[in-house]
Amino acid sequence: MRRGLIMAAVGALLLASGAARAGLRAVYIDVRQAKQLQIDVHDNGDARIGEVGSEDYGLLVGGEFYIVDVEGGKPTVARLKDVATAIDRVLPPIFEGLFDQPAEARPKVALTIEPGEPGSAGGRDGRVYHVKGLDSTQPDKPTDYLISEDADLKPVGAALEQFMNAAIVPSAPLIGALATELVGETRTIFALGTPIDVGGRFRLNLAGKAAFPSAYFRLPAQPQSVEALVASMQESMAKKPE
C-alpha cells in the first residue's frame, strides 16, 4: 500500500511539472509540392510550426513569433519583429514598426471578399470566401479560401499567419514595399478565421488531440539581438559582388 501511494504521488508530480503537454496537432498538405506542414499547439496557445522533414521551424511563444534555423545541429533563433526592425536599419525603412501596431491600426489592403458556400477539410467545417485583388495582373480573378471559425483551430491560424509572414519579411530587400502589402493581405484573410483549404492546393489533412514533451515549445537558444541581426545583414551585403 505504501509503495502504491508513493508511485501515485510521483505520477501526480510528473503531471504537475508538465512532463507532457496536452494540445492539438494539425497537418496541412501542399498538393503541388507533395509536402506537409505540421502545426503543434499547446493548450495555452503557444505553437510550433514547420515542414515535415525539415530541421528549421517556427515558434509562437507568448504571442511572439520566432524563427529557428538549425545548422550542424546548432539552433539560431530570431524574433520575427526584430528581423523586420533590422532590415529597416540597413535599408530604407520598409516595415516602420508594422509588427508593433495593433491589427486595427495597420494599413488596409484593397481586397474584395465575397462569402460563398459551406465546405469541409480535414474533418473541420468552414465556408468558402472568394478573394479578389491578390493578383495585380488579374485583379478580378478570385482565389478561393475555405475558412473555418472552429475555436480549436484559432491558434493554428495564428501560427500559420506568422509562419507566412516569416517567409515574406526576409524577401523585403528584393520586393520592397510589396512585402508590407503581402503582410496586410495575409492579415485580412486570416481575420476571417483559419484557412483549411486554399484553392485545393494547400489544405488541412487532419487535426486532433496530441501530447508534447515539456520542452517542445521552449526557445532552443537566446534570440539574437537587433544589433546582432543588423551586423549579420551588413556582413552578408558586403560579401555580395557589385
C-alpha positions as CSV (number, residue, x, y, z in Angstrom):
1,M,0.0,0.0,0.0
2,R,2.8,2.4,1.0
3,R,4.6,1.8,-2.3
4,G,1.4,2.3,-4.2
5,L,0.9,5.7,-2.6
6,I,4.4,6.7,-3.3
7,M,4.1,5.8,-7.0
8,A,0.8,7.7,-7.3
9,A,2.4,10.8,-5.7
10,V,5.3,10.6,-8.2
11,G,2.8,10.3,-11.1
12,A,0.9,13.4,-9.8
13,L,4.2,15.4,-9.6
14,L,5.1,14.4,-13.1
15,L,1.8,15.6,-14.4
16,A,2.0,18.8,-12.4
17,S,5.5,19.6,-13.7
18,G,4.4,19.4,-17.3
19,A,6.2,16.2,-18.3
20,A,3.8,16.0,-21.2
21,R,1.8,18.9,-22.5
22,A,-1.7,18.5,-23.9
23,G,-2.7,20.2,-27.1
24,L,-3.6,19.8,-30.8
25,R,-1.7,18.8,-33.9
26,A,-2.8,20.0,-37.4
27,V,-1.2,18.7,-40.6
28,Y,-1.6,20.5,-43.9
29,I,-0.7,19.2,-47.3
30,D,0.9,21.2,-50.1
31,V,-0.6,19.3,-53.0
32,R,1.7,20.7,-55.7
33,Q,5.0,20.1,-53.9
34,A,3.9,16.9,-52.1
35,K,5.0,18.4,-48.8
36,Q,3.4,18.5,-45.3
37,L,3.3,21.4,-42.8
38,Q,2.8,20.4,-39.2
39,I,1.5,22.8,-36.6
40,D,1.5,21.7,-32.9
41,V,-0.4,23.8,-30.4
42,H,-0.2,23.7,-26.6
43,D,-3.4,24.4,-24.8
44,N,-2.0,27.8,-23.7
45,G,-1.8,29.0,-27.3
46,D,1.9,28.5,-27.8
47,A,2.7,26.7,-31.1
48,R,5.4,25.1,-33.1
49,I,5.2,25.0,-36.9
50,G,7.5,23.5,-39.6
51,E,7.7,21.5,-42.7
52,V,7.8,17.8,-42.0
53,G,11.3,16.5,-42.5
54,S,13.0,19.9,-42.0
55,E,15.1,20.8,-39.0
56,D,14.1,24.5,-39.2
57,Y,10.8,25.6,-37.6
58,G,8.9,28.5,-36.1
59,L,7.8,29.0,-32.5
60,L,4.9,31.2,-31.4
61,V,5.5,31.8,-27.7
62,G,3.6,34.3,-25.6
63,G,2.2,35.9,-28.8
64,E,5.7,36.5,-30.3
65,F,6.9,34.6,-33.3
66,Y,10.4,33.3,-33.5
67,I,12.3,31.8,-36.5
68,V,14.5,28.8,-35.5
69,D,17.3,27.9,-38.0
70,V,19.2,24.7,-37.3
71,E,22.6,24.2,-39.0
72,G,25.0,21.5,-38.0
73,G,22.7,20.6,-35.1
74,K,23.1,24.2,-33.6
75,P,19.9,26.3,-33.5
76,T,19.9,30.0,-34.1
77,V,16.8,32.0,-33.0
78,A,15.5,35.3,-34.2
79,R,12.3,37.1,-33.3
80,L,10.3,38.0,-36.5
81,K,9.7,41.5,-35.3
82,D,13.4,42.0,-34.7
83,V,14.3,40.8,-38.2
84,A,11.9,43.4,-39.6
85,T,13.5,46.1,-37.5
86,A,17.0,45.1,-38.5
87,I,16.0,45.2,-42.2
88,D,14.7,48.8,-41.7
89,R,18.1,49.7,-40.2
90,V,20.2,48.5,-43.1
91,L,17.8,49.6,-45.9
92,P,15.4,52.5,-46.5
93,P,12.6,51.7,-44.0
94,I,10.0,49.2,-45.3
95,F,8.1,47.9,-42.3
96,E,8.3,51.0,-40.0
97,G,7.1,49.3,-36.9
98,L,4.4,47.3,-38.7
99,F,4.6,44.4,-36.3
100,D,4.3,46.6,-33.3
101,Q,1.0,48.1,-34.5
102,P,-2.4,46.6,-33.4
103,A,-4.2,44.8,-36.2
104,E,-6.9,47.5,-36.4
105,A,-4.2,50.2,-36.9
106,R,-2.4,48.5,-39.8
107,P,-2.9,49.8,-43.3
108,K,-5.9,48.4,-45.1
109,V,-5.5,46.4,-48.3
110,A,-7.7,46.6,-51.4
111,L,-9.2,43.1,-51.5
112,T,-12.8,42.2,-52.4
113,I,-14.1,39.3,-50.3
114,E,-17.3,37.5,-51.1
115,P,-18.7,34.8,-48.8
116,G,-19.7,31.6,-50.6
117,E,-20.8,28.0,-50.0
118,P,-20.0,25.9,-46.9
119,G,-17.3,23.2,-47.2
120,S,-15.0,21.0,-45.1
121,A,-11.4,19.8,-45.0
122,G,-9.6,17.6,-42.6
123,G,-12.8,16.9,-40.7
124,R,-13.4,20.5,-40.0
125,D,-16.2,22.7,-41.3
126,G,-15.9,26.1,-42.9
127,R,-17.1,28.5,-45.5
128,V,-15.6,29.4,-48.9
129,Y,-14.6,33.0,-49.4
130,H,-13.9,34.3,-52.9
131,V,-11.0,36.8,-52.6
132,K,-10.2,39.1,-55.5
133,G,-7.3,41.5,-55.8
134,L,-4.5,39.2,-54.8
135,D,-3.1,39.1,-58.3
136,S,-2.4,42.7,-59.6
137,T,-2.3,41.4,-63.2
138,Q,-5.7,39.8,-62.9
139,P,-7.5,41.8,-60.1
140,D,-10.9,40.2,-60.9
141,K,-9.6,36.7,-60.7
142,P,-10.8,35.1,-57.4
143,T,-8.8,32.8,-55.1
144,D,-11.0,30.6,-53.1
145,Y,-10.2,30.2,-49.3
146,L,-12.1,27.7,-47.3
147,I,-12.1,29.3,-43.8
148,S,-13.0,27.7,-40.5
149,E,-14.2,29.5,-37.4
150,D,-13.6,26.4,-35.3
151,A,-12.2,27.6,-31.9
152,D,-9.8,24.7,-31.7
153,L,-8.1,25.9,-34.9
154,K,-7.7,29.6,-33.9
155,P,-4.2,29.1,-32.5
156,V,-3.4,27.0,-35.6
157,G,-4.4,30.0,-37.7
158,A,-2.3,32.4,-35.6
159,A,0.8,30.2,-36.1
160,L,0.2,29.8,-39.8
161,E,-0.2,33.5,-40.3
162,Q,3.1,34.3,-38.6
163,F,4.8,31.5,-40.5
164,M,3.7,33.1,-43.7
165,N,4.9,36.4,-42.5
166,A,8.3,34.8,-41.7
167,A,8.5,33.9,-45.4
168,I,7.6,37.4,-46.5
169,V,9.8,39.5,-44.3
170,P,13.3,38.3,-45.4
171,S,12.2,38.9,-49.0
172,A,11.8,42.7,-48.3
173,P,15.2,43.6,-49.7
174,L,14.1,42.2,-53.1
175,I,10.4,43.2,-53.2
176,G,10.4,46.4,-51.1
177,A,7.0,47.9,-50.1
178,L,5.3,44.8,-51.7
179,A,6.3,43.0,-48.5
180,T,4.1,45.2,-46.3
181,E,1.2,44.7,-48.8
182,L,1.6,40.9,-48.6
183,V,1.6,41.1,-44.8
184,G,-1.6,43.2,-45.0
185,E,-3.3,40.8,-47.3
186,T,-2.4,37.8,-45.1
187,R,-3.8,39.6,-42.1
188,T,-7.0,40.5,-43.9
189,I,-7.6,36.9,-44.9
190,F,-6.7,35.4,-41.5
191,A,-9.1,37.9,-39.8
192,L,-11.9,35.8,-41.3
193,G,-10.7,32.6,-39.5
194,T,-8.3,29.8,-40.1
195,P,-7.8,28.7,-43.8
196,I,-8.3,25.0,-44.1
197,D,-8.2,24.8,-48.0
198,V,-6.6,27.3,-50.4
199,G,-7.9,26.6,-53.9
200,G,-7.4,22.9,-53.4
201,R,-3.6,23.4,-53.5
202,F,-2.9,23.7,-49.7
203,R,-5.3,22.1,-47.4
204,L,-5.8,20.7,-43.9
205,N,-5.4,16.9,-43.8
206,L,-6.1,16.3,-40.1
207,A,-6.4,18.0,-36.8
208,G,-6.6,16.2,-33.5
209,K,-5.5,16.0,-29.9
210,A,-1.9,15.3,-29.1
211,A,0.6,15.5,-26.3
212,F,4.1,17.0,-26.4
213,P,7.3,17.0,-24.3
214,S,7.6,19.8,-21.7
215,A,10.5,21.4,-23.6
216,Y,8.8,21.2,-27.0
217,F,7.6,24.9,-27.1
218,R,10.7,26.4,-25.5
219,L,13.2,28.6,-27.4
220,P,16.2,26.4,-28.0
221,A,18.6,29.3,-27.7
222,Q,18.7,33.0,-26.8
223,P,17.2,35.1,-29.6
224,Q,19.6,37.3,-31.5
225,S,19.5,41.0,-30.7
226,V,18.6,43.6,-33.3
227,E,22.2,44.8,-33.3
228,A,23.5,41.3,-34.0
229,L,21.0,40.8,-36.8
230,V,22.0,44.2,-38.3
231,A,25.7,43.2,-38.2
232,S,24.9,39.9,-39.8
233,M,22.9,41.5,-42.6
234,Q,25.6,44.2,-43.2
235,E,28.3,41.5,-43.4
236,S,26.2,39.5,-45.8
237,M,25.6,42.5,-48.0
238,A,29.4,43.3,-48.0
239,K,30.2,39.9,-49.3
240,K,27.9,40.2,-52.4
241,P,29.6,41.1,-55.7
242,E,28.9,44.6,-57.0
